[in-house]
């Protein structure tokens, strides 16, 4: 089953959008009025939201599109086999063993045993294997997909193991429950400070500009910018251009002491955002230098990672930057990939919540507050 939100100025407009994409057999699950746009969606205009659903086995009108007009990730079309179940390119995986649920699996009448296996290896029902294969297609590592299905099947009655839609819905719920997120800062009179760290090319400077613009121009907070990224050619000029447009002060720090002085000079700001140079996860010297800058600075550390990062590289990045105690995550470039497994991997590996996600290059629009259910839907292509 595919589930998606549709928005319109009227209920009729939202329903028409749903029918255009899902077809006339789509089911309306829920309708409500929501705020759209504005400050991370908090102060936008009122629009109508329709949550629609369709059978995943039915082709969706317009499903060939990779992304929406506003850069929102959308599901890729799912291929179906002769029996209407999802099918996948390449060889079917039929002999996955997950020992944590083997005992229950052996008790199920639909579970077969391999005729070619001398040790009677368990072969899972087609429905469970279909879900497993689809999770792999959703850019989740095999180990993560297996562990996720273990947790789902352990809490699901065996009679439901043949129901693809039921299993898939429980997987969606399970992922949402494992996605840790955090709300934006609560300005209670104390200054908030955030340092953005991460590898090269993930969009730290653009992300800082988006945050500064939203908090300064829409939320009305006094924002200050500091950069220690003095290595990249034109990096300071890029941030200075943003600062001038937004109308916030910018200070450049060339040493740890200058950074500390810059923070003191911005004592009147509600929010201080600090940009750093990209660091390679294989360069210990760069990490030592970053730690020297951050020593003595009381600030939240936001690790910025790209949704396009491969799983193995993501693990290396997280291990490298864990040396500076990651407090929150920002995941960028959701518009540049069709697989969003990094969203789940990043938060589970760092044990840190996702604060923001970015979906494009536009400043200040393409940034959102992280929401577990929406992230789960993106990961699963719903």
Secondary structure, DSSP 8 states (H G I E B T S, - for coil): -EEEEEEESSHHHHHHHHHHHH-TT-EEEEEEEEEESSSTTSS-EEEEEEEEEE-TTS--TTTT-SB-TTS-B------B-TTSSB--SS--------GGGHHHHHHSTT-EE-TT-TT--EE--HHHHHHHHHHHHTT--HHHHHHHHHHHHHTS-GGGTT-HHHHHHHHHHHHHHH--B------SSS-EEEEEE--TTS-HHHHHHHHHHIIIIIS---EEEEE---SSTTHHHHHHHHHHHHT-EEEE-SSHHHHHHHHHHTTT-SEEEEE-----TT-HHHHHHHHHHHTT---EEEEEEETT--HHHHHHHHHHHGGG---EEEEE-GGG-S--HHHHHHHHHH--EEEEEE-SS-TTTSEEE--HHHHHHHHTT-
